[in-house]
Amino acid sequence: MSLTSVKQQLDRLTGIEPGRHPIVSCYLKLEPRDRSRGKYLIKLKNRVKAVLDDLPRQGYGRAEREAIAADLERIQRELERPGSLPSTQGVAIFASKGLRLFEKIPVPTVHRSRLLVDRTPLVRELLAAEDEVGRLLTVVLDRKGARIFEVTAFGADEVRDLTALASRGGRFHSDRHNAPGMGEHTYNNRIRNEKQRHLNRIAEVLFDIDRRAAVHGVVLAGIGTDASAMIPFLHPYLHDRMAGVIKLNPKQATVAHVHAATLTARAEWERAQEEALISELGDALATGWGVAGVRDTLKALGRGQVRRLLVNPDDAMPGFRCAGSGRLTLAAQDCRGDGEAVAVPDVIDDAIEEALRQRVAIEVVHSPDAATKVPGLAGMLRFR
């Protein structure tokens, strides 16, 4: 799918005004572990059942419930079809029978699988994806050249194609008239110098691109040790933004391959940062600049205190939204004096949506060890 078509879909979705027809918004994780043995479908079916069971509590009438059930069935059928899944690590689907709406958008990453019903399509996660992924540079190189790609959440473009500047001379041939090894030593020196000039030139081009418009990360790709050999040549500014080293053949890599591989590398890099994130949370809790647990985190989120929201991907909990202010709570009585308590099937899903509305940074903690330190939700505060 092209970047232009994704933009057109987003334009259609953001143009929908709140109305009388309910809209189902589905975000589904499609990482390798989710695809394994159809785990994503099991999660989807469980969420469909939970949403259907909760519709009467949310005040939807019979005709609306039937329309929502039809939308959920259509989404499920679409994702069950062989070959219907995108190659990306997530997908978003928006469906409304009353609006004759059905949009499926491949997305680079999903915070966690969510299924929500509202009067508008919940597109904030899609709109935030571009900012979260940012602009990455991926270099696919070998001894003879380098292809540089600019990668964003929804696409990639090849921006430079460099050819190594080789000096004259071919393969080494022994010379019986010279001292043993002298010709080979000269040949190896020439090859080493050519390689260093090649890597230096790539590094200079990358620095120049970054200087004109700063990038969020750099991914190096190649065969064998070609990619990792590039690391010492990077400018310190770019070295600090290294997001991974992957294997790709420069002659065979397509734009689609580069896009998918770059986003996978970025996701793995983020996983590696989770221990540091949990350590930061521990320091914040010790100094009063953090909260942990669903109840306390929802309270801080309702006050606008949270600057970074941490989410355990495996936890789910029913709750309520106060009609007066939109605050999320675990108990209906917590909405006393703040309008009617409207039931929500999973308050953690709604907390993610609320955090997106407030432009709060969201971190879903996937590492099993790190996730045990996040009891459903946790947050780092911007003020106390």
LINVENZI-V127551 format. One record per pair of residues at least 4 apart in sequence whose C-alpha atoms are under 7 Angstrom apart, sorted by the first residue. I is the first residue (numbers start at 0). J is the second residue. D is the distance in Angstrom with one decimal. If there is no record, write none. Layout:
# LINVENZI-V127551
I;J;D / I;J;D
This chain:
# LINVENZI-V127551
0;4;6.7 / 1;5;6.5 / 1;154;7.0 / 2;6;6.3 / 2;153;5.8 / 2;154;5.7 / 3;7;6.3 / 4;8;6.3 / 5;9;6.2 / 5;104;6.9 / 6;10;6.1 / 7;11;6.3 / 8;12;6.3 / 9;13;6.0 / 10;14;6.1 / 11;15;6.8 / 12;120;6.5 / 15;119;6.8 / 16;119;6.7 / 17;118;5.2 / 17;119;5.1 / 18;118;5.9 / 19;118;6.8 / 20;97;5.6 / 20;98;6.8 / 20;118;6.3 / 21;95;6.4 / 21;116;6.5 / 21;117;5.6 / 21;118;4.8 / 22;93;6.9 / 22;94;5.8 / 22;95;4.8 / 22;116;5.6 / 22;117;5.5 / 22;118;5.7 / 22;119;6.0 / 22;120;6.0 / 23;70;6.9 / 23;93;5.6 / 23;94;5.2 / 23;95;6.3 / 23;115;5.8 / 23;116;4.6 / 23;117;6.7 / 24;92;6.0 / 24;93;4.7 / 24;94;6.8 / 24;114;5.9 / 24;115;5.3 / 24;116;6.3 / 24;120;6.0 / 24;121;6.0 / 25;91;5.5 / 25;92;5.1 / 25;93;6.3 / 25;113;5.8 / 25;114;4.6 / 25;115;6.5 / 26;90;6.0 / 26;91;4.6 / 26;92;6.6 / 26;109;6.7 / 26;112;5.2 / 26;113;5.0 / 26;114;6.4 / 27;89;5.6 / 27;90;5.4 / 27;91;6.4 / 27;109;6.7 / 27;111;6.9 / 27;112;4.3 / 27;113;6.5 / 28;33;6.7 / 28;88;6.1 / 28;89;4.5 / 28;90;6.8 / 28;109;5.5 / 28;111;6.1 / 28;112;5.4 / 29;33;5.3 / 29;34;5.9 / 29;39;6.8 / 29;88;4.5 / 29;89;4.7 / 30;34;6.4 / 30;88;4.7 / 31;35;6.2 / 33;37;6.9 / 33;38;5.1 / 33;39;5.0 / 34;38;5.9 / 34;39;5.9 / 37;41;6.8 / 38;42;6.4 / 39;43;6.1 / 40;44;6.1 / 41;45;6.3 / 42;46;6.2 / 43;47;6.1 / 44;48;6.2 / 45;49;6.3 / 46;50;6.1 / 46;114;6.5 / 47;51;6.2 / 47;71;6.7 / 48;52;6.1 / 49;53;6.2 / 49;344;6.9 / 50;54;6.2 / 50;344;6.5 / 51;68;7.0 / 53;57;6.6 / 53;344;6.1 / 54;58;6.8 / 54;59;6.1 / 54;64;6.7 / 55;59;5.9 / 56;342;6.1 / 57;341;6.2 / 57;342;5.5 / 57;343;7.0 / 59;63;5.9 / 59;64;6.1 / 60;64;6.1 / 61;65;6.3 / 62;66;6.3 / 63;67;6.1 / 64;68;6.1 / 65;69;6.3 / 66;70;6.3 / 66;96;6.0 / 67;71;6.2 / 68;72;6.1 / 69;73;6.2 / 70;74;6.2 / 70;94;5.8 / 70;95;6.1 / 70;96;6.2 / 71;75;6.2 / 72;76;6.1 / 73;77;6.1 / 74;78;6.3 / 75;79;6.2 / 76;80;6.5 / 77;83;6.8 / 78;83;6.2 / 78;84;6.6 / 85;105;5.9 / 87;105;6.1 / 87;106;6.1 / 87;107;5.4 / 87;259;6.5 / 88;106;6.8 / 88;107;5.5 / 88;108;5.3 / 89;105;6.2 / 89;106;5.0 / 89;107;5.9 / 89;108;5.1 / 89;109;5.4 / 90;104;5.8 / 90;105;4.5 / 90;106;5.2 / 91;103;5.8 / 91;104;5.2 / 91;105;6.4 / 91;106;6.8 / 92;102;5.5 / 92;103;4.4 / 92;104;6.4 / 93;101;5.6 / 93;102;5.2 / 93;103;6.7 / 93;120;6.5 / 94;100;5.1 / 94;101;4.4 / 94;102;6.6 / 95;99;5.9 / 95;100;4.9 / 95;101;6.7 / 96;100;6.4 / 106;153;6.8 / 107;152;5.8 / 107;153;6.8 / 107;262;6.6 / 110;363;6.0 / 111;312;6.0 / 113;348;6.2 / 122;126;6.3 / 123;127;6.0 / 123;355;6.1 / 123;356;7.0 / 124;128;6.1 / 124;355;6.7 / 127;131;6.1 / 128;132;6.0 / 128;152;6.3 / 129;133;5.7 / 129;151;6.7 / 129;152;5.1 / 132;151;6.4 / 132;152;5.6 / 133;151;6.0 / 133;215;5.8 / 134;149;6.8 / 134;150;5.8 / 134;151;5.1 / 134;214;5.2 / 134;215;5.5 / 135;149;5.8 / 135;150;5.0 / 135;151;6.4 / 135;214;5.6 / 135;215;5.6 / 135;216;4.9 / 135;217;5.7 / 136;147;6.8 / 136;148;5.7 / 136;149;4.9 / 136;150;6.1 / 136;216;6.4 / 136;217;4.9 / 136;218;6.2 / 137;147;5.8 / 137;148;5.1 / 137;149;6.5 / 137;217;5.8 / 137;218;4.6 / 137;219;5.8 / 137;261;6.9 / 138;145;6.5 / 138;146;5.7 / 138;147;4.6 / 138;148;6.4 / 138;218;6.4 / 138;219;5.0 / 138;220;5.9 / 139;145;5.6 / 139;146;5.2 / 139;147;6.4 / 139;219;6.3 / 139;220;4.6 / 139;221;5.4 / 139;247;6.8 / 139;249;5.4 / 140;144;5.8 / 140;145;4.1 / 140;146;6.3 / 140;220;6.4 / 140;221;5.2 / 140;225;6.7 / 140;226;6.6 / 140;249;5.9 / 141;145;6.4 / 141;221;6.2 / 141;225;5.7 / 142;163;7.0 / 142;194;6.6 / 143;162;6.0 / 143;163;5.0 / 144;161;5.3 / 144;162;4.2 / 144;163;5.0 / 145;160;5.9 / 145;161;5.0 / 145;162;6.6 / 146;159;5.9 / 146;160;4.6 / 146;161;6.3 / 147;157;5.8 / 147;158;5.8 / 147;159;5.1 / 147;160;6.4 / 148;155;6.5 / 148;156;5.4 / 148;157;4.2 / 148;158;5.5 / 149;155;5.6 / 149;156;5.3 / 149;157;6.3 / 149;158;6.5 / 150;154;6.1 / 150;155;4.3 / 150;156;6.6 / 150;258;6.3 / 151;155;6.2 / 154;258;6.4 / 155;254;6.1 / 155;258;5.6 / 156;254;6.8 / 163;197;5.4 / 164;197;6.8 / 165;193;6.1 / 171;183;6.4 / 171;186;6.1 / 173;182;6.5 / 174;182;6.7 / 177;181;6.8 / 180;184;6.0 / 181;185;6.4 / 182;186;6.2 / 183;187;6.1 / 184;188;6.2 / 185;189;6.2 / 186;190;6.3 / 187;191;6.1 / 188;192;6.1 / 189;193;6.1 / 190;194;6.2 / 191;195;6.3 / 192;196;6.2 / 193;197;6.1 / 194;198;6.2 / 195;199;6.0 / 196;200;6.1 / 197;201;6.4 / 198;202;6.2 / 198;229;6.1 / 198;232;6.5 / 199;203;6.2 / 199;232;6.1 / 200;204;6.3 / 201;205;6.2 / 202;206;6.2 / 202;232;6.1 / 202;233;5.3 / 202;234;6.9 / 203;207;6.1 / 204;208;6.2 / 205;209;6.2 / 206;210;6.0 / 206;234;6.7 / 207;211;6.4 / 208;212;6.4 / 209;213;4.4 / 209;214;5.7 / 215;240;6.8 / 216;240;4.8 / 216;241;5.8 / 216;242;5.7 / 217;237;6.9 / 217;240;6.1 / 217;241;4.9 / 217;242;5.5 / 218;241;6.3 / 218;242;5.4 / 218;243;5.0 / 218;244;5.9 / 218;261;6.7 / 219;226;5.4 / 219;243;6.5 / 219;244;4.8 / 219;245;6.3 / 220;226;5.1 / 220;244;5.7 / 220;245;4.7 / 220;246;5.2 / 220;247;5.5 / 221;225;5.5 / 221;226;4.9 / 221;245;6.8 / 221;246;5.0 / 221;247;4.9 / 221;248;5.7 / 221;249;6.7 / 222;246;5.6 / 222;247;6.1 / 222;248;6.0 / 224;228;6.1 / 226;244;6.6 / 227;244;6.6 / 229;233;6.8 / 233;237;6.1 / 233;238;5.5 / 234;238;6.0 / 235;239;6.2 / 236;240;7.0 / 237;241;6.6 / 242;264;6.7 / 242;265;5.7 / 242;268;5.7 / 243;264;5.6 / 243;265;6.9 / 243;268;6.6 / 247;252;6.4 / 248;252;5.7 / 252;256;5.9 / 252;257;6.4 / 253;257;6.2 / 254;258;6.1 / 255;259;6.2 / 256;260;6.0 / 257;261;5.9 / 258;262;6.3 / 259;263;6.2 / 260;264;6.2 / 261;265;6.2 / 262;266;6.2 / 263;267;6.3 / 264;268;6.2 / 265;269;6.3 / 266;270;6.4 / 267;271;6.4 / 268;272;6.7 / 269;273;6.8 / 270;366;7.0 / 272;276;6.4 / 273;277;6.2 / 273;364;6.6 / 273;369;6.8 / 274;278;6.2 / 274;369;6.3 / 275;279;6.2 / 276;280;6.3 / 277;281;6.2 / 277;369;6.5 / 278;282;6.4 / 279;283;6.2 / 280;284;6.1 / 280;289;6.6 / 280;379;6.7 / 281;285;6.2 / 282;286;6.3 / 283;287;6.0 / 283;288;4.5 / 283;289;4.6 / 283;379;6.5 / 284;288;5.8 / 284;289;4.4 / 284;290;6.1 / 288;379;6.1 / 288;380;5.3 / 288;383;6.8 / 289;378;5.6 / 289;379;4.4 / 289;380;5.5 / 290;295;6.3 / 290;296;5.8 / 290;377;5.5 / 290;378;5.2 / 290;379;6.6 / 291;295;6.4 / 291;296;6.1 / 291;373;6.8 / 291;374;6.6 / 291;376;6.2 / 291;377;4.1 / 291;378;6.4 / 292;296;6.0 / 292;374;5.0 / 292;375;6.0 / 292;376;5.3 / 292;377;5.8 / 293;297;6.0 / 293;374;7.0 / 293;375;5.7 / 293;376;5.0 / 294;298;6.3 / 294;328;6.9 / 294;329;6.5 / 295;299;6.3 / 296;300;6.0 / 296;376;6.3 / 296;377;5.7 / 296;378;6.1 / 297;301;6.0 / 297;327;6.1 / 297;328;6.5 / 298;302;6.5 / 299;303;6.3 / 299;304;5.3 / 299;305;6.1 / 300;304;5.9 / 300;305;5.5 / 301;326;5.3 / 301;327;7.0 / 304;380;5.3 / 304;381;5.5 / 304;382;5.7 / 305;359;6.9 / 305;378;5.9 / 305;379;5.8 / 305;380;4.5 / 305;381;5.9 / 306;359;5.3 / 306;360;6.4 / 306;379;5.8 / 306;380;5.3 / 306;381;5.3 / 307;359;5.6 / 307;360;4.6 / 307;361;5.8 / 307;378;5.6 / 307;379;5.2 / 308;359;6.8 / 308;360;6.2 / 308;361;4.8 / 308;362;6.1 / 308;377;6.1 / 308;378;4.6 / 308;379;6.7 / 309;361;6.1 / 309;362;4.9 / 309;363;5.8 / 309;364;6.8 / 309;376;5.7 / 309;377;5.0 / 309;378;5.8 / 310;362;6.2 / 310;363;4.7 / 310;364;6.1 / 310;373;6.8 / 310;375;6.0 / 310;376;4.9 / 310;377;6.7 / 311;363;6.1 / 311;364;5.7 / 311;370;5.7 / 311;373;5.9 / 311;374;6.9 / 311;375;5.0 / 311;376;6.3 / 312;363;6.3 / 312;364;6.8 / 312;365;6.6 / 314;375;5.4 / 315;345;5.7 / 315;347;6.2 / 316;345;5.0 / 316;346;5.8 / 316;347;6.6 / 317;343;6.1 / 317;344;4.8 / 317;345;4.5 / 317;346;5.5 / 318;328;5.8 / 318;329;4.4 / 318;330;6.3 / 318;342;5.9 / 318;343;5.4 / 318;344;6.6 / 318;345;6.4 / 318;346;5.1 / 319;327;5.7 / 319;328;5.3 / 319;329;6.0 / 319;330;6.6 / 319;331;6.2 / 319;340;5.7 / 319;341;5.2 / 319;342;4.4 / 319;343;5.3 / 320;325;5.7 / 320;326;5.5 / 320;327;4.5 / 320;328;6.3 / 320;340;5.7 / 320;341;5.1 / 320;342;6.4 / 320;343;6.8 / 321;325;5.0 / 321;326;5.2 / 321;327;6.4 / 321;334;5.3 / 321;337;5.9 / 321;338;5.7 / 321;339;5.8 / 321;340;4.8 / 321;341;6.2 / 322;337;6.8 / 322;338;4.8 / 322;339;5.2 / 322;340;6.3 / 322;341;6.6 / 323;337;4.8 / 323;338;4.3 / 324;337;6.5 / 328;333;6.4 / 331;340;5.4 / 334;338;6.5 / 334;339;6.9 / 334;340;5.8 / 345;349;6.7 / 346;350;6.0 / 347;351;6.4 / 348;352;6.6 / 349;353;6.1 / 350;354;6.0 / 351;355;6.2 / 352;356;6.3 / 353;357;6.4 / 354;358;6.1 / 354;359;5.0 / 355;359;5.9 / 364;369;6.6 / 364;370;5.4 / 365;370;6.1 / 366;370;5.8 / 367;371;6.5 / 373;377;5.9
